[in-house]
């Protein structure tokens, strides 16, 4: 590159190329979207056909909290996060005696 080209000239060239790139990407996206819309209409596709799941989400679909440790009915812990007061000072060995064979859903 010759030394007669200024920094401002290079910056202007970069800007022009970026604008050209943005226009080309926008055109390509528009063509892809048009093609997808045609296929969706042709095959009567729904969002769940493409992305899986249901298009409707309802409250309460989260995975239930599972109890992994239990000492009596009211002293339970999922084994995640901060230990509750009843087992906060227990060692791993002491805590193991309260570990359930199979986790159960919290009520």
C-alpha positions in Angstrom: 0.0 0.0 0.0 1.4 3.4 -0.9 2.1 6.0 1.8 0.0 8.6 0.0 -3.2 7.0 1.3 -4.3 8.6 4.6 -5.8 7.0 7.6 -9.0 8.9 6.9 -9.1 7.3 3.4 -8.7 3.8 4.8 -11.4 4.5 7.4 -13.8 5.7 4.7 -13.0 2.5 2.6 -13.7 0.3 5.7 -16.9 2.1 6.4 -18.0 1.7 2.7 -17.2 -2.0 2.8 -19.1 -2.5 6.0 -22.1 -0.8 4.6 -21.9 -3.0 1.5 -21.5 -6.1 3.7 -24.6 -5.1 5.8 -26.7 -4.6 2.6 -25.6 -8.0 1.2 -26.4 -9.8 4.5 -29.8 -8.0 4.7 -30.6 -9.2 1.1 -29.5 -12.8 1.8 -31.6 -12.9 5.0 -34.6 -11.6 3.2 -34.3 -14.3 0.6 -33.9 -17.0 3.3 -36.9 -15.7 5.2 -39.0 -15.7 2.0 -38.0 -19.3 1.3 -38.7 -20.5 4.8 -42.1 -18.8 4.8 -43.0 -20.5 1.5 -42.0 -23.9 3.0 -43.9 -23.3 6.2 -47.0 -22.4 4.2 -46.6 -25.3 1.8 -46.2 -27.9 4.5 -48.5 -26.3 7.1 -45.6 -26.2 9.7 -46.0 -24.9 13.2 -43.2 -23.6 15.5 -43.1 -26.8 17.5 -42.5 -28.8 14.2 -39.3 -26.9 13.7 -38.1 -26.0 17.2 -39.7 -28.8 19.2 -41.8 -28.5 22.3 -45.1 -26.7 22.4 -45.8 -23.2 21.3 -47.8 -22.7 24.5 -46.0 -22.5 27.7 -47.8 -22.7 31.0 -46.7 -21.8 34.5 -45.6 -24.7 36.6 -43.8 -26.6 33.9 -40.5 -26.4 35.8 -38.8 -29.6 37.0 -40.0 -30.3 40.5 -37.5 -29.8 43.4 -36.2 -33.1 44.6 -35.5 -34.0 48.2 -32.3 -35.9 48.6 -31.8 -35.7 52.4 -34.5 -36.1 55.1 -34.4 -36.2 58.9 -38.0 -36.4 60.0 -40.9 -35.0 58.0 -40.0 -31.3 58.2 -36.2 -31.5 58.0 -35.4 -31.9 54.4 -32.7 -30.7 51.9 -32.4 -31.0 48.2 -28.6 -31.3 48.4 -28.1 -28.0 46.6 -27.3 -24.6 47.8 -26.7 -23.6 51.4 -27.3 -26.4 53.9 -30.3 -25.8 56.2 -29.8 -25.3 59.9 -30.5 -28.9 60.9 -27.6 -30.2 58.9 -25.3 -27.1 58.6 -22.7 -28.4 61.0 -22.8 -32.1 59.9 -19.8 -33.7 58.2 -20.3 -35.6 54.9 -20.3 -38.9 56.8 -22.9 -37.7 59.3 -25.1 -36.3 56.4 -24.9 -39.6 54.5 -27.1 -41.3 57.1 -30.0 -39.0 56.1 -29.5 -39.4 52.3 -32.5 -41.1 50.6 -31.9 -44.0 48.3 -34.0 -42.3 45.6 -34.8 -38.6 45.6 -38.5 -37.7 46.1 -40.3 -34.7 44.8 -40.8 -31.9 47.3 -44.5 -31.2 48.1 
